[in-house]
Each structure stands twice: as structure tokens, then as C-alpha cells.
Amino acid sequence: MNVRKIESLDLGARTAASSPEELRARAAAGLTDARARTEWLLDRVDDERLHKQHDKLMSPLVWDEGHVGVYEELWLVMNLSGSAAMDDPRMHLYDAFENPRAVRGELPLMRRDEVKAYCATVRRRVLDLLDELDLATNDPLLHNGYVYNMVIQHENQHDETLLQALQLLPGGYRPDLPQSPSAMRVELDQVRVPAGTYPVGTDNHEPYDNEHPRHLVELREYAIDRYPVTCGRYREFMEAGGYERRDLWSDAGWTWRQETGVTAPSYWRKDGENWLKDRFGHVVAVAWDHPVMHVNFHEAEAYCRWAGRRLPTEFEWEVAASWDPKTGTQRRYPWGDEEPTPDRANLDQKMFGTAPVGAYPGGMSALGCAQMLGDVYEWTSSNFIGYPGFRSFPYKQYSEVFFGTEYKVLRGPSWATRPAVARNSFRNWDYPIRRQIFSGFRTVTDDTTAEGRA
């Protein structure tokens, strides 16, 4: 795959000038909204379960709550005012690189009331300082409220991490589960994407650095699933002996399969002839017309081999989501440049799960792909690396230290993603063995005339 950098491009939509007052009001509102969601997720959890580490893959819930406060103090108080930390040891306790997830349960963490008091103190200082700053400046950290958007999206992403941990909560989290939206009868077919040169990535001045810079990629013709692979189609793979067939698995995948003994997606279990799953403490029947979720890269890859398909590259995924052939332009969201709404995508966490395929016809991409934002993150075959001309900003630890072959890219934010984070250019990444994330996939065919299993 050939790539070349676009030297300069002004996309305009996300960098349109706003008054300093509007920018400050937007930053304050976003911070308030992010904190309200964190508290909404954690308020129903009792102190004992809030402070305990329930799985080495996930932090104690209270660590994440303290971490978002420390991150906010670091970027919106210390970096903007030059002041020292209110408590230096605390900055180290909640540093994600100094303290990997596996050890966070052993740290002397703040208790619930201490975390709330600390976060409230930080927020007061942030808002006081915000009133003094010019967000219309050319300083890249402040311009258009960049650093505030970064902190808001950081907390939004930690709320998604909290939901991964809440799924594992002993005794169950047990939220009220809303009724799933109605599904249309749909054909699980594929969408053809012509060979061509397409733009990917973004030059908008917003988080995150790994989405930059915008550049061109040359793609061969391919066909990509209109919808994510459903639980029903994945059941066919299981019933065809997919977990037992060595020929379907890579060496790394088969090693993982033998070591774990896994035979179904996470949280699924067989009850006689029926399949059930745990949904935040509620035992529910597996819905066959929903996207399959909680499968890892190796499982997705094995399914593709069984189906005579492959996983898309991240660029194939993004082009199918963003390219508008009628206008010859790149869209911010599959449906256009308008902000996400509940009728376009299953985002913003309150569904506590996926929706049926076909439930969001208003969210279709120009090329005809559906549910590319919301429902499930989708595994791609791409390693997580920097784009041509990549530059770290504002710190290397967000992306650059993870670049390499260890991580695979996931695209298409899940149902647990806040709308502020969801966009076609957003790149997530994780180890190929991870299953606690809200991950699924869709497949690609190179022979666009061939029939096959979707």
C-alpha cells in the first residue's frame, strides 16, 4: 500500500473561529458533562467494590476516578499556570506508566470521599484559570480549546474503561436495561469500493495525534460488509467447529486458543440448546441479529478464514466510512459532518450494549456501510503505527510509545463511546488477545464478484 503526505489542507469545519467567550463556555460545559457521566456510572457502586481490583486487566474503579482528576490537574492547572502539584506523591500514584494495571490494586489509593473532594478542588482551580485564558490564541495547546478537548475526551475514554470493569463487577452492576431499538429486515451483503486514491486521517486541530496528518492512500478494489458480523453468523462459525480447526488460526491465535480453552465470545454460556450471556449482571439470551461483541483479533481472523474473507485494513475501513463519491470529499462521520444523534448511531453508553443490525438507517455512509460508528469497535488487520509525517503532540505517551507490531488497530467506536470521541478518523488499539473491550469486526472480500458468508 502506497502513501504520500498532503502538505497542507484546511478542512475548516472543526477549526472555524469562535469568540473567546464561546470557547470558554464550550470547554466548561464539556468538562461538566464528562464529570457528570463519570459520577453517574460510579454512584451505584458500593465502597467495597469501588476500591477493590476485580481483575488484573482492569484498574480498581476508584483508581480511574482519581486518575482523571490528576490528569486534569496536570494539563489544565500545572501546565497552563506553571504551578506545582497540590500533592506530588499523588501525581505518581495515578501515573498510568509508573503503575501498570496489574499493580494498581496494591497502591494506597484515595478513598471515595477523598477522590471526590480532590476532583472538586481541581475543577474549581481549572474554571478559575479558564476565565483568564485566551482560547483564540495561536498557541497550539490553547487554540480553539485544544487542551480542554483533550482532557474532556480523556475522561470520556476512561468512562468507557470503567464500563469494561463494571461488566466484570462481582454481584453484577445491574443497570436498568433500555429496550433495544427495532431492527429492519436487512441483507447481510457487502459494499463494493472501487480502486483509487483516497484521503484518510485528519488535519483538524483536535485530539488525538495518531489521527494526523491527513494523507492519501492507494487502495485496490474490495468489498466490505455492509454491517458488522452478527452473533448469528458467528454462531455458524462456532457450530462448524471453528474453535477446533487448527487450519483457521494463526500460530499466535492457536496458542492463545489452546492456553485459554475458549470456545465462545466472552460472557456467553450454553444452557441446553440456548445461548445466554451476562450483560452487566443481567443474564439475557444472545440476540442473533446484534453484532457479535467481546471477541479478540485472533477470533475475528479465524472467522474470516472460515468465511473465505479477511479483516479490512484500517484504511479500507476508514474509506468505507468516510468517502463520499458524489462530492469527492471525506466525511467526518459516516452520514456527513453533522454531530452524532441517537437516530444515527448507538453511542453514549446508555444502551449498555449493542443494537440490532439495521437499526440506524440514518447513519449509513455514502458508500452504503452501516453502523460503522457505535455498537462495537471493529478489529482491523493493521498494526498501530504513525502516519507519514506523524509528530507527537502534546506528549509522546499518548500514542508514540505504543507504535509497533504488538498492537492492532480497532476502528468505529463502540456503544460505550461518548459522542465527543466518535469520528471516522478515530483510532483505538489493543493487544490481539484482548476480549474485555467492546470489540467485534466486519470482513472484506478481494474478489468483488464472489459469493460468500458475510
N, C-alpha and C positions, 0 to 999 in steps of 0.2 A: 504493500500500500504506500503510495507516494503522498507526501505532504509538502506544502510550502506555506510560508508565513504571509499573511496580509499585513503590509507595512503599517497602514493606518486606516481606521474606519470609525466613523461617528454614528453609532446606532440611534442616538438621540432619545429614544423612548424612556430610558431609565436615568438619563443624565440631564433631563430638562431642568432648567433653572427654577428654583423655588426661593421664596424670600427666607431670610434667616429665621423669622418667626415661625413660618410654616415648617421649616426643617426641625426646629427645636420641638414644636408641638408633636410632629410625627415621631421623633425619637422618644419623647416622654411617653406617648401613647403606646408605642411598641414595647418599651420596657415594662410598662404597667401590665399590658396584655400577657407578655411572656411570664411574668412572675405570678399572675393570677392563675395561669394554667398549671404551673408547677405546684402551686398550693392546692389547686383543685384535685390534682392527681394524688397528692400525698395526704390530704386531710383525713381520708377514710382509713388510713393505715395506722394501727396502734403503735405505741412507742417501741415495744419489744421487736416487732417485725421491721420497723423502720430502721433500727440500729443494727440488726443482725445481717451478716453476709450469708445469703441463702445458696449461692453458687459461686465458685471461684471465677466463672466467666463474667460475673456481674458484680458491681460495687454494692456495698450497703447503700440503701436508698438515701440515707442521711449524708453519705459522702457526696453524692451528686448534688444534693441541695446546697451543701457548703461550698462545693467546687464552683458552682455558677456564681455565688457571691464573691469568691476570691477572684475569679476571672474578671468580674465586673469591677472590683476594686483595682485590679492590676491595670486594666485598659482604660477605664473611664474616670479614675481618680489619680492613680500614681503616674501613669504615662501622660495624662493631659495636664496635670498640675505640678508634677515634679515632687510631690510629697512622698514621704516614706510610708511603708505599710503600717497599718494600725497594730499588727501583731506579726512579726517576721516568722516565727515558727509555724503559724497557721498557713502562711503562704507556701511553705514547704510540705506540710501535711496534705494539702489539697492540690499538689502539683501532680498531674497525671503521669509525667515521665519519671519523676522521682519515686512514685509509688504505683507500680502496676496493679491491676485489678485484684490479682490473687492475694495481695498482702493488705488490702485496704481494710479488711475486717479486723485486723490486729492493731490498727492505729488508734491513738487516743483522740477520737473524733468528738466534735461538739455535740451536745445533746440537742434535742429538738428545739427547746426554748432558746438555747444559746444561738443556734443557727438562725432562727427567725429574727432574734434581736440584732445579730451581726448583719444579716442581709438588709434589714430595715435601716440600720445606720449607714451602710454603704450607699443605699439608694438615696437617702437624704443628701449625702455629700455629692452624689452624681447629679441630682437635679439642681442643687445649688450651683454647681460648676457649669452645668449646661446653660444656665441663664446668662453666663458671662462669655460664652464662646461664639465665634462666628463660623457657622457651618457652611457658609457660602465661599469660604476661603479656597485658595488653590492648594493648600496643604493636603496631600493625598489621604492622610489619615482622617481628616475632618471633612473634606469636601463632600457635600451632599449627605453628611451624616454617616460616612462610611464606617467609622469605628463603632458607632451606635448600632448600625445594622448588623455588624459582625457580632457584637455582644448579644443582641436580640436573637439572631439566628443560632448562636452557640447555645443559648438556653433552650430554644426550641428543639434543637437536636438532642440535648440532654433529656428533655421530656420524652422523646422517643426512646432513648436508652432506659429511662425509668419504666416505660411500658414493657420493655423486654424483661426487666427484673420483676415487674408486677405479675407477668404471666407465670413466673416461677414461684410466686409467693405461697408458702405453706398455708393451708386453710383457705386459699383462694382469695383473690381480690374482690370478685363478685360485684362488678358494677351492674347497673341496670342496662340490659342489652336492648338497643332500639330495634325496631322491626327492620328487616332488610328491605331495600328498595325492590320494586318489581323488576323482573327481567323480561326483555323481549326475546322472542324466539330468534336465535341467530345461527348463522352458518359459521362453523369454525374453520374458515378458509384462510387464504393468505393474500397479501397485497404485494403486487409487483412494484419494484423500484428500479427504474431504468439506470443503466450505467451512466456515469457522469462525474463531473467535478462539483463538489458541494461544500458550502461553508459549515463549520462546526465550531463549538466554543463561543466565547463572547469577549467583547472589548468593553462592555459596560463597567463602570467603576462601582463595583459592588463585590461582596464576598461571593465565591472564595477564589483564592489564587489559582487553584488547579483547573478552573474553568477557562483560564486565559492562556495565551491570546487566541482570538478568533483566527482561524486559518482554513485553508482549503484541503480537501481530501479527494482522491480519485477512487471511485468505487466501481466494481463490476456489477452487472445486473444481478439482482437477487430478489427473492420473495420472502416476506416476513409475516408471521402470524398476525392476523387482524386483532386477536385477543390473546391474553396470557394463557398458557396451558392450564386447563381446568382440572379440578380434582377428579372428575370423571375420566378424563383422558389419562391422568396419572394412574388411576386405579387399573386401567387396562394394562399399562406397563407393569404394575405390580403383579397382576394376575397372569401375565405372560412370563413370569419368572424373572423379571428384570433385576431383582436384587440378588439372584442366584447365578446369573450368567456372567462368567468372567470376561467373555468377549466384549461386553458392553462397557467395561470400566477401564479407565486408565490405570497404570500401575499405582499411582498415588491414591486414586479413588478406591481401588480394590483393597489396598492395605487398610485404608480407613474403614471400609465396609467389613472386613474380617475382624478388625480390632474392636469395633463397636457392636457388631451383630445387628445393626439397624435393618429393618425390613419395611419401614413406612415413614412418612414425614413425622417430625416432632409433634407430640401431643395427640397423635392418632392412636387408637387401640381398637382391637376387634372384639365384638360382643356377639358371639354366634355368627350369623351371616351379615351382621351390620357393622359398619364402621362408625365409631364415635370419636370425638376429640374434646380436649379440655380447652375452653375459651374463658380464660381469666377466672377459673374456678367453677364455671358452668359446664356441665357435660352436655354436649349437643351432638346431634347427628351431623356427619360430614355432608356438606351441601355440594353435590356433584357439579353444579353449574357455576361454582365460585372458582377463582384462580387458586391453584394449589399454592400453599404457603408453608414456610419453615422447612424448606429443602435447601441443601447446600449445593455448591458448584458441582461437586462430583456426581450428585444425584441428577442434577439437571443435564449434565454432559452424558450420563448413561442413558437417560430417557431419549436424548437426541439421537444417539447411535441406534437405539431400538427403533425409533421412528424414521430412520433414514434421513435425518436432518442434522443440523449443527446449531450451536449458540451463535447469536449475532455478535459481531464486534461492537464496541461501544459507538463507533462512528455510524455503522449501519443502523443501530438503534436510534441515534440522535437524528439522523436524516429522515427516517421514517416518522419521527415525532415532529420535526420542525420545518421540513422543507415544503414550501408552497409553490407547486409548479406553475400555477396561473400567474402569480405575481413575480416569480423568480426571486423570492425573498425567504429569509429564515424567520420562523416564528419563535416567540418567547415561550409560549405554551402550545400544546398540540392544536387547540381551537383558534389560536390567534394571539393577540397581545393583551387581551382583557384579563383582569385578575381572576384567580380561581373562584368559583362559586359552587355551592352544594349540588347543583344540577349538572355540573361539568365533570366533577371528579370526586372520588371518595378520599378526601383528605381530612386533616384536622382532628383525628383521634377519637371523636365521639361515637363512631360506629363500633369501635372495639373489635374490628375485624373487616373482612372483605365483603364485597357486594357481588351479585351475580354478573357474569359477563353479559354485556348488552344493556346494562342498567344506566349507562351515561352516554346516550347518542349525541348529546350536545358537546361532548368532549373529544369528538373524533378529530384526528389530524387531517390535514389537507390531502394526504395520500391514502387515507382511509383506515388508519390504525386506531384502535380504541383502547381506553383505559391504560394509556401509557404513563399518565401521572395519577397516583393514588393506587389503592388496593395493595400491590406488592412491589417491592424492589425487584428488579429483574437482573439476573446474572448475565454477564457478557463474557466472551472469550478473551477480553483484553486485560493485559497486565496494567497495573496502576503506575503510569509514568507521566512525566511532564510533557506538555505540548511543545512543539518547536518555538523557541524564543521564551520559554517559561522563565519567570522571575518570582522568587518568593516575596510575598507581601501580605501582612506586615511582619510575619515571623515564620521561620523555616519549619517549626514543629507542627504547623497545621497540615502540610502536605508533603513537603520535600523529603522529610526523613522517612516517609513510608514508600517512596518510589522504588520500584524494582519488580521482581518476579514473584515475591511472596504473596502479594495481594491481587485479587481480581476485582475489576470494576463492576459495580452494580448501577443500573440506571432506573429512572422512573420512580420517584419517591412513593412510599407506601401509604396506607390508610392512616398510619401513626405519624405522618409528617405534617408539620404546620404549613399553611399556605405560603408563609414568607420564605420558606426554604425551597418550595416546589417550583421547578422550571426545567425546561428541556436540557439545559446545559449542565445541570447539577450532577456531580459525580460522587457517588459513595464508593467505599471499598472495604473489603474484609478478606480474612483468610478463607480459602476454598472449603474448609471443613465446618465453617460456622453455620448453625441452624437456628439459633435463638433469634436471629434477626428476621424481620417480616419479609422474607425473600421467596420469590418464585422465578418464572422465566417465560420467554417465548422462543420459538425456533425459527430457523432460516433454511431455505432451500436454494441451492445454487442453480439447479435445473428448473427454471421457472415454468416449464411445460409439464413437469412431473406431478403425479398424484401422490399423496402420502398421508400419513396420520398427522393431524395438527397438534 
